[in-house]
Amino acid sequence: MAKKIVVDAGHGGVDSGAVGNGIIEKDLTLKISKYIFDRLKELGADVYITRDTDETITPTERVNRVKSAFGDNKDVIVVSNHINAGGGDVSYCEWLNYFLLYIFLYSMNSL
């Protein structure tokens, strides 16, 4: 069975996320999420985006949107985009997430 993908643009509305050097996390995560959503659509994937505008979403509403997109089952992949503000080294988990997302998007080219 084909996987279904939910793209979540982290933060939004009154929750700006990290802010610094002219960058507002909620704006950047929305742009990244829209790009991923559009690209996956082009590739023929079943994909849903939790928000496509700058709106406030409570944690409960975010989970409800994820679950209502394709149901609550193991055939759904959720990609929640966040940009860390830190100035230190990228953690192993962050590196692994970026690497796995790259591999996933690369593999989608073979659709």
N, C-alpha and C positions, 0 to 999 in steps of 0.2 A: 504494500500500500504506500502511496506517495505521501511524503511528509507535507504538512501544512505549516506555514511560518507566520508568526505574529511579530511584527516589528514595533517595539515600544520606544517612543521618544521620551527619554527621561525628563523629569521635572515639568515645568510649564506653568503659565499663569502667574500666580503670586509666588510660586516656588521657583526662584531663579536658578537654583543650584549654585555652582561655583561662579564667582565673578572676579575678574582680574585682567589687567592689561588690555582693556577694551573688549574682552570676550565674556559673553554671558552664556553659561552652560546650556540653559534651556533652548536658546536660539540655535546653538551649534548642534545639539542632539536632534532638534527638529529637522534641520537641513540634512544631516547625515541619514536620519531615519527615512525622510522622503526620498532621498537618493536610493537607498537600499530597497525601499518599497517599489519604486518605479522600475528599478533594474530587475528585480525578481519578477515583477509583472511582465516585463518585456521577455523574460526567459520562460514564461508560461507557468510559473509557480503559483500555487494557491497561497495568497498572502493577504494579510490584514494589517492595518496600522492603527495603533491605539489613539493617536491624535494627529491631525494634520493642520492644526492651528495652534496658536499660543493660548491654551486654556488650562485652568486649574483642574487637576484630576486627583481626587483623594486616593490613598492607597487601596481602599476597598473598591472604589470605582475602577481603578486600573486593573485589579485582579478580575473584576466582573467583565470588563471589556475583553481581556485576554481569553477568559473562559467562554464568553458568548460568541467569540469569533468562529471557533471550530469545535467547541465542546471541551471537555476535560478528559483528554486521553493521551496516550503516549505517542501518538502520531503527530503531535504539535511541537514545533520548535519555537521558543520565545527568545528573541534577541532584544535585550533592553539596553539602550545606548546611554552611556554616561561618560563624562569627560572629567577626570580627576584634576584637581587644582594643584596637587603637590609639586614640589620641585625636585624630588628625589628620584631614585631609580624606579623603574617600572617593576612591579612585583611579578613573581612567577605566574600567578593567576591571571593578571592582566595580560601578560605576554601570551599565555596560552589561549586566552579568549580571542585576542586579535588573530593569532595564528589559525585557530579553528574556524573563525569567521572567514579568513582568507581562503582556506581550503574549501569551505562550504561554497563560497561564491565562485571559486574557480571550477568546482565540480558541476555547478549549475550550468556552465557553458556547454556541457555535453548533452543538455536536454534536446 
